[in-house]
Structures are given as structure tokens and as C-alpha cells.
Amino acid sequence: MTNFNKLAPDALLDKTVKNLKVNGIESFVFENTDEAKKKLFKLIPENSEVMTMSSETLRLSGITKEINESGKYNSVKNELNKMNRETDSLKMQKLGSAPEYCLGSVHAVTSDGHVFIASNTGSQLSAYVYGASHVIWVIGTQKIVKDDKDAIARIYDYILPKESVRLAEQYGNPEIKSNVSKILIVNKEFNPDRVKILFVKEEIGF
């Protein structure tokens, strides 16, 4: 099986960045997470409306905490946490689907510039596809793969087992399993200013 946690060599990274640009997605490359965070917070004006999607990359890097706890941003996640899922479901769906800024990560990026995001619930996908005015993905370069086939293999063979373990530990129930319920494949972005990728030369996230 392909080693899906190995950082991409520079030649593969350069090819991926070039092809993402052709596909309408601007990418930046950083040696470490701290450098990527500095760029991220330059891209987001203070007091902006920001939604942090569930992401181990964002959590481990401290980005989730900074957005939701610093008071510098209008955190959509904080607003959602104040709502009642039973009585405010439609409002919550609308709020989470069209934020000004949407932050997250992805599960695979191919060398020809295709981005893969798998989801159990699909809750983050509408913002990624169209709803958010700005999308920023922070991605460890271990997520770069050769082609679409390897991207699918990375999702099912590498990420899904890890995500199931994470969920089981989070809820204290070894019977809980994650699912690949939906997969978003971004082949092209027609607004060249909407989606940006911050690649990090560190193994962070799944």
C-alpha cells in the first residue's frame, strides 16, 4: 500500500501547486505550521465572519482555538453552539452553509490539481462548493497523491480507519465507526480569488 503519511517531495509539490493554479486555486507553501498560520491570519481581516470546519489539522495547529476563542473574529461555530438543534435546525444549516470565510482541510490533493474531501455528514461541503465567499484549506503535504485513484485509496484505506478510532475515543465507545458518506471532488474553481490552499511541509492532520 502507498505510504500515505509521507511528505511529498519538492518536485511533486511544485507540480501540484502549478496544476492547482491552472485549475483556479492559488496555493502557498510553508516550511512549518507557524509560518502558515501567519499567512492565514493575514488573509482574514479581524471582525470577519469565520467558520472553522471540524478538522484535526485546524485543531492541532491551534487555528480553531484562535478563531473561536480570541475574540478577534465573528465565530460562526460559537453562534451555532448557542442554538438548539431541534428548534433551530434550518437556521443552523443556513448559517453554516454560507459564511464569509470558511476554514478547513482536505483529505487528498492530486498532482494534477484535484482536491478530495470526504465527509460523514456532508455538513461542510456546501460552504466549500459554493456558499462561502472565501475558502482556505490548510494541508500537510503528506496529503498529496499521484492521481484520483490514489486519492480514493487514501480516503478509504488510510483516513477512514483513523477517523473511526478518533470518534470511538471521543465518545468512549469502541463500537462507533465513521463513514465515507459523501465525497466532494473539486476539479476546477472558476473564481480565482475564492479558494486558497496553504501547504505545510509537516505531517499534520490525517
FILOLUM-480677 format. One record per residue (C-alpha): x, y, z; residue in three letters; residue number from 1. Coordinates in Angstrom, 2 decimals, decimal comma. Example, Ala and Ser with C-alpha at 12.3 -4.5 7.8 and 13.67 -1.06 7.14 Angstrom:
BEGIN
<nuti><u>12,30</u><v>-4,50</v><w>7,80</w><code>ala</code><pos>1</pos></nuti>
<nuti><u>13,67</u><v>-1,06</v><w>7,14</w><code>ser</code><pos>2</pos></nuti>
//
This chain:
BEGIN
<nuti><u>0,00</u><v>0,00</v><w>0,00</w><code>met</code><pos>1</pos></nuti>
<nuti><u>1,15</u><v>3,53</v><w>-0,73</w><code>thr</code><pos>2</pos></nuti>
<nuti><u>2,72</u><v>5,34</v><w>2,19</w><code>asn</code><pos>3</pos></nuti>
<nuti><u>0,02</u><v>7,97</v><w>2,74</w><code>phe</code><pos>4</pos></nuti>
<nuti><u>1,74</u><v>9,76</v><w>5,62</w><code>asn</code><pos>5</pos></nuti>
<nuti><u>4,96</u><v>10,57</v><w>3,76</w><code>lys</code><pos>6</pos></nuti>
<nuti><u>5,56</u><v>14,23</v><w>2,93</w><code>leu</code><pos>7</pos></nuti>
<nuti><u>5,52</u><v>14,97</v><w>-0,78</w><code>ala</code><pos>8</pos></nuti>
<nuti><u>8,93</u><v>15,53</v><w>-2,40</w><code>pro</code><pos>9</pos></nuti>
<nuti><u>9,52</u><v>19,04</v><w>-3,71</w><code>asp</code><pos>10</pos></nuti>
<nuti><u>9,11</u><v>18,05</v><w>-7,36</w><code>ala</code><pos>11</pos></nuti>
<nuti><u>5,66</u><v>16,57</v><w>-6,71</w><code>leu</code><pos>12</pos></nuti>
<nuti><u>4,68</u><v>19,55</v><w>-4,56</w><code>leu</code><pos>13</pos></nuti>
<nuti><u>5,76</u><v>22,01</v><w>-7,25</w><code>asp</code><pos>14</pos></nuti>
<nuti><u>3,80</u><v>20,13</v><w>-9,91</w><code>lys</code><pos>15</pos></nuti>
<nuti><u>0,71</u><v>20,07</v><w>-7,71</w><code>thr</code><pos>16</pos></nuti>
<nuti><u>0,88</u><v>23,81</v><w>-6,97</w><code>val</code><pos>17</pos></nuti>
<nuti><u>1,27</u><v>24,57</v><w>-10,68</w><code>lys</code><pos>18</pos></nuti>
<nuti><u>-1,72</u><v>22,44</v><w>-11,68</w><code>asn</code><pos>19</pos></nuti>
<nuti><u>-3,90</u><v>23,83</v><w>-8,89</w><code>leu</code><pos>20</pos></nuti>
<nuti><u>-3,16</u><v>27,30</v><w>-10,27</w><code>lys</code><pos>21</pos></nuti>
<nuti><u>-4,30</u><v>26,17</v><w>-13,72</w><code>val</code><pos>22</pos></nuti>
<nuti><u>-7,48</u><v>24,88</v><w>-12,07</w><code>asn</code><pos>23</pos></nuti>
<nuti><u>-8,21</u><v>28,23</v><w>-10,42</w><code>gly</code><pos>24</pos></nuti>
<nuti><u>-6,81</u><v>27,57</v><w>-6,93</w><code>ile</code><pos>25</pos></nuti>
<nuti><u>-3,90</u><v>29,62</v><w>-5,60</w><code>glu</code><pos>26</pos></nuti>
<nuti><u>-1,52</u><v>27,77</v><w>-3,31</w><code>ser</code><pos>27</pos></nuti>
<nuti><u>1,22</u><v>28,81</v><w>-0,91</w><code>phe</code><pos>28</pos></nuti>
<nuti><u>3,94</u><v>26,57</v><w>0,55</w><code>val</code><pos>29</pos></nuti>
<nuti><u>5,36</u><v>26,89</v><w>4,06</w><code>phe</code><pos>30</pos></nuti>
<nuti><u>8,10</u><v>25,05</v><w>5,90</w><code>glu</code><pos>31</pos></nuti>
<nuti><u>6,07</u><v>24,78</v><w>9,11</w><code>asn</code><pos>32</pos></nuti>
<nuti><u>2,68</u><v>25,39</v><w>10,67</w><code>thr</code><pos>33</pos></nuti>
<nuti><u>3,67</u><v>28,65</v><w>12,38</w><code>asp</code><pos>34</pos></nuti>
<nuti><u>4,54</u><v>30,22</v><w>9,02</w><code>glu</code><pos>35</pos></nuti>
<nuti><u>1,27</u><v>29,02</v><w>7,51</w><code>ala</code><pos>36</pos></nuti>
<nuti><u>-0,70</u><v>30,49</v><w>10,42</w><code>lys</code><pos>37</pos></nuti>
<nuti><u>0,90</u><v>33,90</v><w>9,94</w><code>lys</code><pos>38</pos></nuti>
<nuti><u>-0,24</u><v>33,88</v><w>6,32</w><code>lys</code><pos>39</pos></nuti>
<nuti><u>-3,70</u><v>32,63</v><w>7,25</w><code>leu</code><pos>40</pos></nuti>
<nuti><u>-4,35</u><v>35,42</v><w>9,71</w><code>phe</code><pos>41</pos></nuti>
<nuti><u>-3,15</u><v>37,99</v><w>7,16</w><code>lys</code><pos>42</pos></nuti>
<nuti><u>-5,75</u><v>36,66</v><w>4,73</w><code>leu</code><pos>43</pos></nuti>
<nuti><u>-8,62</u><v>37,06</v><w>7,21</w><code>ile</code><pos>44</pos></nuti>
<nuti><u>-9,43</u><v>40,60</v><w>8,38</w><code>pro</code><pos>45</pos></nuti>
<nuti><u>-10,30</u><v>40,94</v><w>12,06</w><code>glu</code><pos>46</pos></nuti>
<nuti><u>-14,05</u><v>41,03</v><w>12,79</w><code>asn</code><pos>47</pos></nuti>
<nuti><u>-14,73</u><v>38,89</v><w>9,73</w><code>ser</code><pos>48</pos></nuti>
<nuti><u>-17,34</u><v>36,15</v><w>9,91</w><code>glu</code><pos>49</pos></nuti>
<nuti><u>-15,39</u><v>32,88</v><w>10,05</w><code>val</code><pos>50</pos></nuti>
<nuti><u>-16,50</u><v>29,25</v><w>10,12</w><code>met</code><pos>51</pos></nuti>
<nuti><u>-13,99</u><v>26,63</v><w>11,27</w><code>thr</code><pos>52</pos></nuti>
<nuti><u>-14,92</u><v>23,21</v><w>9,96</w><code>met</code><pos>53</pos></nuti>
<nuti><u>-14,14</u><v>20,10</v><w>12,00</w><code>ser</code><pos>54</pos></nuti>
<nuti><u>-10,51</u><v>19,38</v><w>11,21</w><code>ser</code><pos>55</pos></nuti>
<nuti><u>-7,66</u><v>17,76</v><w>13,06</w><code>glu</code><pos>56</pos></nuti>
<nuti><u>-5,29</u><v>19,99</v><w>11,11</w><code>thr</code><pos>57</pos></nuti>
<nuti><u>-7,00</u><v>23,14</v><w>12,38</w><code>leu</code><pos>58</pos></nuti>
<nuti><u>-7,26</u><v>21,77</v><w>15,91</w><code>arg</code><pos>59</pos></nuti>
<nuti><u>-3,66</u><v>20,60</v><w>16,19</w><code>leu</code><pos>60</pos></nuti>
<nuti><u>-2,29</u><v>23,81</v><w>14,68</w><code>ser</code><pos>61</pos></nuti>
<nuti><u>-4,24</u><v>25,99</v><w>17,12</w><code>gly</code><pos>62</pos></nuti>
<nuti><u>-6,18</u><v>27,71</v><w>14,34</w><code>ile</code><pos>63</pos></nuti>
<nuti><u>-9,56</u><v>26,55</v><w>15,64</w><code>thr</code><pos>64</pos></nuti>
<nuti><u>-8,82</u><v>27,93</v><w>19,09</w><code>lys</code><pos>65</pos></nuti>
<nuti><u>-7,56</u><v>31,26</v><w>17,76</w><code>glu</code><pos>66</pos></nuti>
<nuti><u>-10,62</u><v>31,84</v><w>15,58</w><code>ile</code><pos>67</pos></nuti>
<nuti><u>-13,20</u><v>30,77</v><w>18,14</w><code>asn</code><pos>68</pos></nuti>
<nuti><u>-11,64</u><v>31,99</v><w>21,38</w><code>glu</code><pos>69</pos></nuti>
<nuti><u>-9,52</u><v>35,06</v><w>20,64</w><code>ser</code><pos>70</pos></nuti>
<nuti><u>-12,45</u><v>37,43</v><w>20,19</w><code>gly</code><pos>71</pos></nuti>
<nuti><u>-10,85</u><v>38,85</v><w>17,05</w><code>lys</code><pos>72</pos></nuti>
<nuti><u>-13,35</u><v>37,21</v><w>14,70</w><code>tyr</code><pos>73</pos></nuti>
<nuti><u>-17,08</u><v>36,65</v><w>14,44</w><code>asn</code><pos>74</pos></nuti>
<nuti><u>-17,06</u><v>32,91</v><w>15,02</w><code>ser</code><pos>75</pos></nuti>
<nuti><u>-19,86</u><v>31,05</v><w>13,24</w><code>val</code><pos>76</pos></nuti>
<nuti><u>-19,07</u><v>27,98</v><w>15,33</w><code>lys</code><pos>77</pos></nuti>
<nuti><u>-19,73</u><v>29,93</v><w>18,52</w><code>asn</code><pos>78</pos></nuti>
<nuti><u>-23,08</u><v>31,11</v><w>17,16</w><code>glu</code><pos>79</pos></nuti>
<nuti><u>-24,04</u><v>27,57</v><w>16,19</w><code>leu</code><pos>80</pos></nuti>
<nuti><u>-23,16</u><v>26,32</v><w>19,66</w><code>asn</code><pos>81</pos></nuti>
<nuti><u>-25,71</u><v>28,74</v><w>21,14</w><code>lys</code><pos>82</pos></nuti>
<nuti><u>-28,52</u><v>27,30</v><w>19,03</w><code>met</code><pos>83</pos></nuti>
<nuti><u>-30,84</u><v>24,38</v><w>19,65</w><code>asn</code><pos>84</pos></nuti>
<nuti><u>-30,53</u><v>21,63</v><w>17,05</w><code>arg</code><pos>85</pos></nuti>
<nuti><u>-34,18</u><v>20,64</v><w>17,44</w><code>glu</code><pos>86</pos></nuti>
<nuti><u>-35,71</u><v>24,12</v><w>17,13</w><code>thr</code><pos>87</pos></nuti>
<nuti><u>-33,10</u><v>25,99</v><w>15,07</w><code>asp</code><pos>88</pos></nuti>
<nuti><u>-32,05</u><v>23,31</v><w>12,59</w><code>ser</code><pos>89</pos></nuti>
<nuti><u>-32,83</u><v>25,31</v><w>9,43</w><code>leu</code><pos>90</pos></nuti>
<nuti><u>-31,16</u><v>28,46</v><w>10,76</w><code>lys</code><pos>91</pos></nuti>
<nuti><u>-28,08</u><v>26,43</v><w>11,67</w><code>met</code><pos>92</pos></nuti>
<nuti><u>-27,90</u><v>24,89</v><w>8,21</w><code>gln</code><pos>93</pos></nuti>
<nuti><u>-28,09</u><v>28,29</v><w>6,54</w><code>lys</code><pos>94</pos></nuti>
<nuti><u>-25,54</u><v>29,87</v><w>8,87</w><code>leu</code><pos>95</pos></nuti>
<nuti><u>-23,01</u><v>27,08</v><w>8,39</w><code>gly</code><pos>96</pos></nuti>
<nuti><u>-23,50</u><v>26,87</v><w>4,62</w><code>ser</code><pos>97</pos></nuti>
<nuti><u>-22,69</u><v>30,44</v><w>3,61</w><code>ala</code><pos>98</pos></nuti>
<nuti><u>-20,11</u><v>32,06</v><w>5,91</w><code>pro</code><pos>99</pos></nuti>
<nuti><u>-17,89</u><v>34,89</v><w>4,74</w><code>glu</code><pos>100</pos></nuti>
<nuti><u>-14,74</u><v>32,85</v><w>5,43</w><code>tyr</code><pos>101</pos></nuti>
<nuti><u>-14,61</u><v>29,07</v><w>5,69</w><code>cys</code><pos>102</pos></nuti>
<nuti><u>-11,51</u><v>27,31</v><w>7,06</w><code>leu</code><pos>103</pos></nuti>
<nuti><u>-10,74</u><v>23,63</v><w>6,96</w><code>gly</code><pos>104</pos></nuti>
<nuti><u>-8,56</u><v>20,96</v><w>5,42</w><code>ser</code><pos>105</pos></nuti>
<nuti><u>-8,95</u><v>18,20</v><w>2,86</w><code>val</code><pos>106</pos></nuti>
<nuti><u>-8,17</u><v>14,51</v><w>2,60</w><code>his</code><pos>107</pos></nuti>
<nuti><u>-6,21</u><v>14,35</v><w>-0,63</w><code>ala</code><pos>108</pos></nuti>
<nuti><u>-4,84</u><v>16,55</v><w>-3,40</w><code>val</code><pos>109</pos></nuti>
<nuti><u>-3,73</u><v>15,00</v><w>-6,67</w><code>thr</code><pos>110</pos></nuti>
<nuti><u>-0,67</u><v>16,06</v><w>-8,62</w><code>ser</code><pos>111</pos></nuti>
<nuti><u>-2,93</u><v>17,25</v><w>-11,45</w><code>asp</code><pos>112</pos></nuti>
<nuti><u>-4,72</u><v>19,64</v><w>-9,10</w><code>gly</code><pos>113</pos></nuti>
<nuti><u>-7,86</u><v>17,85</v><w>-7,95</w><code>his</code><pos>114</pos></nuti>
<nuti><u>-9,00</u><v>18,23</v><w>-4,32</w><code>val</code><pos>115</pos></nuti>
<nuti><u>-10,84</u><v>15,45</v><w>-2,44</w><code>phe</code><pos>116</pos></nuti>
<nuti><u>-12,90</u><v>15,94</v><w>0,73</w><code>ile</code><pos>117</pos></nuti>
<nuti><u>-14,72</u><v>13,02</v><w>2,34</w><code>ala</code><pos>118</pos></nuti>
<nuti><u>-17,49</u><v>13,56</v><w>4,86</w><code>ser</code><pos>119</pos></nuti>
<nuti><u>-19,64</u><v>11,54</v><w>7,23</w><code>asn</code><pos>120</pos></nuti>
<nuti><u>-22,48</u><v>14,08</v><w>7,37</w><code>thr</code><pos>121</pos></nuti>
<nuti><u>-21,76</u><v>16,43</v><w>4,47</w><code>gly</code><pos>122</pos></nuti>
<nuti><u>-22,15</u><v>19,46</v><w>6,73</w><code>ser</code><pos>123</pos></nuti>
<nuti><u>-19,02</u><v>21,23</v><w>5,47</w><code>gln</code><pos>124</pos></nuti>
<nuti><u>-19,46</u><v>20,57</v><w>1,78</w><code>leu</code><pos>125</pos></nuti>
<nuti><u>-21,98</u><v>23,24</v><w>0,77</w><code>ser</code><pos>126</pos></nuti>
<nuti><u>-19,72</u><v>26,02</v><w>2,06</w><code>ala</code><pos>127</pos></nuti>
<nuti><u>-16,74</u><v>24,55</v><w>0,24</w><code>tyr</code><pos>128</pos></nuti>
<nuti><u>-18,60</u><v>24,09</v><w>-3,04</w><code>val</code><pos>129</pos></nuti>
<nuti><u>-20,30</u><v>27,47</v><w>-3,33</w><code>tyr</code><pos>130</pos></nuti>
<nuti><u>-21,71</u><v>29,02</v><w>-0,16</w><code>gly</code><pos>131</pos></nuti>
<nuti><u>-18,63</u><v>30,57</v><w>1,44</w><code>ala</code><pos>132</pos></nuti>
<nuti><u>-17,23</u><v>33,77</v><w>-0,07</w><code>ser</code><pos>133</pos></nuti>
<nuti><u>-13,70</u><v>32,66</v><w>0,80</w><code>his</code><pos>134</pos></nuti>
<nuti><u>-12,36</u><v>29,14</v><w>1,42</w><code>val</code><pos>135</pos></nuti>
<nuti><u>-8,94</u><v>28,47</v><w>2,93</w><code>ile</code><pos>136</pos></nuti>
<nuti><u>-7,60</u><v>24,94</v><w>3,31</w><code>trp</code><pos>137</pos></nuti>
<nuti><u>-4,52</u><v>24,20</v><w>5,44</w><code>val</code><pos>138</pos></nuti>
<nuti><u>-2,94</u><v>20,98</v><w>4,19</w><code>ile</code><pos>139</pos></nuti>
<nuti><u>0,04</u><v>18,90</v><w>5,23</w><code>gly</code><pos>140</pos></nuti>
<nuti><u>1,94</u><v>17,82</v><w>2,12</w><code>thr</code><pos>141</pos></nuti>
<nuti><u>1,56</u><v>14,15</v><w>3,07</w><code>gln</code><pos>142</pos></nuti>
<nuti><u>-1,93</u><v>14,51</v><w>1,57</w><code>lys</code><pos>143</pos></nuti>
<nuti><u>-0,58</u><v>14,99</v><w>-1,95</w><code>ile</code><pos>144</pos></nuti>
<nuti><u>-1,03</u><v>11,88</v><w>-4,09</w><code>val</code><pos>145</pos></nuti>
<nuti><u>-0,36</u><v>10,90</v><w>-7,69</w><code>lys</code><pos>146</pos></nuti>
<nuti><u>-3,88</u><v>10,66</v><w>-9,10</w><code>asp</code><pos>147</pos></nuti>
<nuti><u>-7,60</u><v>10,25</v><w>-8,40</w><code>asp</code><pos>148</pos></nuti>
<nuti><u>-7,23</u><v>6,52</v><w>-7,77</w><code>lys</code><pos>149</pos></nuti>
<nuti><u>-4,68</u><v>7,14</v><w>-5,03</w><code>asp</code><pos>150</pos></nuti>
<nuti><u>-6,89</u><v>9,88</v><w>-3,57</w><code>ala</code><pos>151</pos></nuti>
<nuti><u>-9,76</u><v>7,44</v><w>-3,16</w><code>ile</code><pos>152</pos></nuti>
<nuti><u>-7,42</u><v>4,82</v><w>-1,71</w><code>ala</code><pos>153</pos></nuti>
<nuti><u>-6,08</u><v>7,36</v><w>0,78</w><code>arg</code><pos>154</pos></nuti>
<nuti><u>-9,61</u><v>8,14</v><w>1,95</w><code>ile</code><pos>155</pos></nuti>
<nuti><u>-10,77</u><v>4,54</v><w>2,41</w><code>tyr</code><pos>156</pos></nuti>
<nuti><u>-7,57</u><v>2,74</v><w>3,34</w><code>asp</code><pos>157</pos></nuti>
<nuti><u>-5,81</u><v>5,36</v><w>5,45</w><code>tyr</code><pos>158</pos></nuti>
<nuti><u>-8,15</u><v>8,08</v><w>6,70</w><code>ile</code><pos>159</pos></nuti>
<nuti><u>-11,35</u><v>6,15</v><w>7,42</w><code>leu</code><pos>160</pos></nuti>
<nuti><u>-9,74</u><v>3,76</v><w>9,96</w><code>pro</code><pos>161</pos></nuti>
<nuti><u>-8,03</u><v>6,67</v><w>11,71</w><code>lys</code><pos>162</pos></nuti>
<nuti><u>-11,22</u><v>8,71</v><w>11,84</w><code>glu</code><pos>163</pos></nuti>
<nuti><u>-13,13</u><v>5,74</v><w>13,28</w><code>ser</code><pos>164</pos></nuti>
<nuti><u>-10,53</u><v>5,43</v><w>16,05</w><code>val</code><pos>165</pos></nuti>
<nuti><u>-10,77</u><v>9,16</v><w>16,76</w><code>arg</code><pos>166</pos></nuti>
<nuti><u>-14,56</u><v>9,04</v><w>17,02</w><code>leu</code><pos>167</pos></nuti>
<nuti><u>-14,51</u><v>5,95</v><w>19,25</w><code>ala</code><pos>168</pos></nuti>
<nuti><u>-12,07</u><v>7,68</v><w>21,61</w><code>glu</code><pos>169</pos></nuti>
<nuti><u>-14,02</u><v>10,93</v><w>21,57</w><code>gln</code><pos>170</pos></nuti>
<nuti><u>-17,29</u><v>9,26</v><w>22,54</w><code>tyr</code><pos>171</pos></nuti>
<nuti><u>-15,77</u><v>6,50</v><w>24,67</w><code>gly</code><pos>172</pos></nuti>
<nuti><u>-17,48</u><v>3,83</v><w>22,59</w><code>asn</code><pos>173</pos></nuti>
<nuti><u>-15,36</u><v>1,35</v><w>20,58</w><code>pro</code><pos>174</pos></nuti>
<nuti><u>-18,42</u><v>0,39</v><w>18,53</w><code>glu</code><pos>175</pos></nuti>
<nuti><u>-18,67</u><v>3,82</v><w>16,90</w><code>ile</code><pos>176</pos></nuti>
<nuti><u>-17,41</u><v>3,89</v><w>13,32</w><code>lys</code><pos>177</pos></nuti>
<nuti><u>-17,07</u><v>6,71</v><w>10,85</w><code>ser</code><pos>178</pos></nuti>
<nuti><u>-18,41</u><v>6,55</v><w>7,29</w><code>asn</code><pos>179</pos></nuti>
<nuti><u>-17,46</u><v>7,90</v><w>3,91</w><code>val</code><pos>180</pos></nuti>
<nuti><u>-21,00</u><v>9,07</v><w>3,23</w><code>ser</code><pos>181</pos></nuti>
<nuti><u>-20,13</u><v>11,72</v><w>0,66</w><code>lys</code><pos>182</pos></nuti>
<nuti><u>-17,05</u><v>12,72</v><w>-1,32</w><code>ile</code><pos>183</pos></nuti>
<nuti><u>-16,52</u><v>16,15</v><w>-2,85</w><code>leu</code><pos>184</pos></nuti>
<nuti><u>-14,08</u><v>16,38</v><w>-5,75</w><code>ile</code><pos>185</pos></nuti>
<nuti><u>-13,03</u><v>19,87</v><w>-6,77</w><code>val</code><pos>186</pos></nuti>
<nuti><u>-11,64</u><v>19,72</v><w>-10,29</w><code>asn</code><pos>187</pos></nuti>
<nuti><u>-11,77</u><v>23,45</v><w>-11,00</w><code>lys</code><pos>188</pos></nuti>
<nuti><u>-12,64</u><v>26,71</v><w>-9,27</w><code>glu</code><pos>189</pos></nuti>
<nuti><u>-13,92</u><v>29,43</v><w>-11,58</w><code>phe</code><pos>190</pos></nuti>
<nuti><u>-13,35</u><v>32,33</v><w>-9,17</w><code>asn</code><pos>191</pos></nuti>
<nuti><u>-9,54</u><v>32,51</v><w>-8,84</w><code>pro</code><pos>192</pos></nuti>
<nuti><u>-9,74</u><v>34,61</v><w>-5,66</w><code>asp</code><pos>193</pos></nuti>
<nuti><u>-12,19</u><v>32,39</v><w>-3,75</w><code>arg</code><pos>194</pos></nuti>
<nuti><u>-10,20</u><v>29,28</v><w>-2,74</w><code>val</code><pos>195</pos></nuti>
<nuti><u>-6,69</u><v>29,28</v><w>-1,35</w><code>lys</code><pos>196</pos></nuti>
<nuti><u>-4,51</u><v>26,43</v><w>-0,11</w><code>ile</code><pos>197</pos></nuti>
<nuti><u>-1,76</u><v>26,74</v><w>2,48</w><code>leu</code><pos>198</pos></nuti>
<nuti><u>0,52</u><v>23,74</v><w>2,12</w><code>phe</code><pos>199</pos></nuti>
<nuti><u>2,67</u><v>22,87</v><w>5,13</w><code>val</code><pos>200</pos></nuti>
<nuti><u>5,77</u><v>20,70</v><w>4,91</w><code>lys</code><pos>201</pos></nuti>
<nuti><u>4,80</u><v>18,92</v><w>8,10</w><code>glu</code><pos>202</pos></nuti>
<nuti><u>2,71</u><v>15,82</v><w>8,72</w><code>glu</code><pos>203</pos></nuti>
<nuti><u>-0,31</u><v>17,37</v><w>10,40</w><code>ile</code><pos>204</pos></nuti>
<nuti><u>-3,84</u><v>16,02</v><w>10,46</w><code>gly</code><pos>205</pos></nuti>
<nuti><u>-5,00</u><v>12,87</v><w>8,70</w><code>phe</code><pos>206</pos></nuti>
//
